[in-house]
Amino acid sequence: MRYLSTRDAGQSATLSEALARGLAPDGGLYVPSAFPALAARDFDGATTLPEVAVRFLTPFFVGDALAPALGAIVGEAFDFPVPLVALGTAEDAAVLELFHGPTAAFKDFGARFLAAALARLPRAASRPLSILVATSGDTGGAVAAAFHGRPGVEVVVLYPKGLVSPRQEQQLTCWGGNVRSLAVQGTFDDCQALVKAAFADTGLAAERVLSSANSINVGRLLPQASYYAYASLATFRRTGRAANFIVPSGNLGNVLAAVWARRVGLPIGELVLAFNENRTVPDYLATGEWRPRPSRPTLASAMDVGNPSNMERLRHLYPEWPALKGAVAATVVSDEAIRARIRTDRASLKQPWCPHTATAAEAYARLTPAARAAAPWVLVSTAHPAKFPETVEPLIGASVPVPPALARLLELPKHVREIPATLAALKDALA
Ligand SMILES: *Cc1c(COP(=O)(O)O)cnc(C)c1O
């Protein structure tokens, strides 16, 4: 399997090269040169996430130096539970809980997989590997957790100062050692632009091997596609029907993984993208006009993205607007609707939604009864509500118990440096 740049199919790479580079040399994003075809029966006997993931990912690893290590990578990365919990409604609906990893958000899947893969790549010891990661809140913590203490690798986390929740900030800054945390005076889009500028800077690239752990890295999308394979197979085996998914979306990495899993042939029906008030993608689906804009702060801050990177991959797959419009649907959920949904659903659930997951729950509530009955629905839960107590607790009038892994991180001291959103300041911080 080769991986091609979205901007020039002539720029191809092996999987190992794509993982190590993150971004293609021409600034494009790597996509598989072809999608393998797999049907539900190809997964007979595979029931756990690691078992499903190995079958799903084998064709994506064919011919690569990492192929023999796939089982070990999957086993190391996916060592926490992935419950698919019935919602308890009259119609068939379930919640895919992706928040049982070390930093309590779905980013742990991609970050841990990428770390396990990069750790197995041979590289020259003379040039350290620097992983640059721009984060809107959860990615940076997951990447830092996954790489912390690994020899020969340095992680640089860039996050928008004041625009992440206090507990997210704690997870971004509690590491030290081989992790540098930079609070950038700007937005997530500024952080993302800085990472891109660092890649384009020949001086930086000469002294270190730069890589990116953002969802632009194909090594994050592949493991995410595995949990869609897993959840869709579990639903198909139970009901004989393809599942529809609702995905809280920002930079589109999570939903793109679902699109890829569906393209491979997994039993996945409709994909509904739930957005906060950052409506670049919903507006594009409605009008056909691509108009990126600055991000706006919302309660679902990890989805505050005005110029989602993975749109380039989605449009590569569906170059024509009508086709793209047919492939995914979108809903916009205001902060007010997020609050109301957390309050309303609290009564019927064991635990409240996090603000991001609440956008998916609201999208589900907006479906017509006929649509709800038409297929089994899976609501993708992207983070644990205990990461956002300042939003969730006043709404439900109760405290949210903190999962033990998260509680441990909250005790650690902070290591952080504040920088202006300029390449000069970033280079200075890296020096
Ligand atoms: C990152 C994130 C999202 C958005 O996911 P994308 O892949 O950027 O679309 C949603 N919810 C949470 C909790 C996140 O951390």
The ligand as an SDF file (V2000), in Angstrom:
LIG
                    3D

 15 15  0  0  0  0  0  0  0  0999 V2000
  -10.8920   16.7210   18.9760 C   0  0  0  0  0  0  0  0  0  0  0  0
  -12.2420   16.5840   19.5680 C   0  0  0  0  0  0  0  0  0  0  0  0
  -13.4070   16.6480   18.7950 C   0  0  0  0  0  0  0  0  0  0  0  0
  -13.3560   16.9490   17.3160 C   0  0  0  0  0  0  0  0  0  0  0  0
  -12.7610   15.9000   16.5980 O   0  0  0  0  0  0  0  0  0  0  0  0
  -12.1650   16.1530   15.1340 P   0  0  0  0  0  0  0  0  0  0  0  0
  -11.4690   14.9200   14.7740 O   0  0  0  0  0  0  0  0  0  0  0  0
  -11.2630   17.3370   15.2510 O   0  0  0  0  0  0  0  0  0  0  0  0
  -13.3390   16.4460   14.2560 O   0  0  0  0  0  0  0  0  0  0  0  0
  -14.6160   16.4320   19.4120 C   0  0  0  0  0  0  0  0  0  0  0  0
  -14.6960   16.1890   20.7360 N   0  0  0  0  0  0  0  0  0  0  0  0
  -13.6110   16.1420   21.5210 C   0  0  0  0  0  0  0  0  0  0  0  0
  -13.7800   15.8960   22.9660 C   0  0  0  0  0  0  0  0  0  0  0  0
  -12.3460   16.3200   20.9680 C   0  0  0  0  0  0  0  0  0  0  0  0
  -11.2640   16.2800   21.7530 O   0  0  0  0  0  0  0  0  0  0  0  0
  1  2  1  0
  2  3  1  0
  2 14  2  0
  3  4  1  0
  3 10  2  0
  4  5  1  0
  5  6  1  0
  6  7  2  0
  6  8  1  0
  6  9  1  0
 10 11  1  0
 11 12  2  0
 12 13  1  0
 12 14  1  0
 14 15  1  0
M  END
$$$$
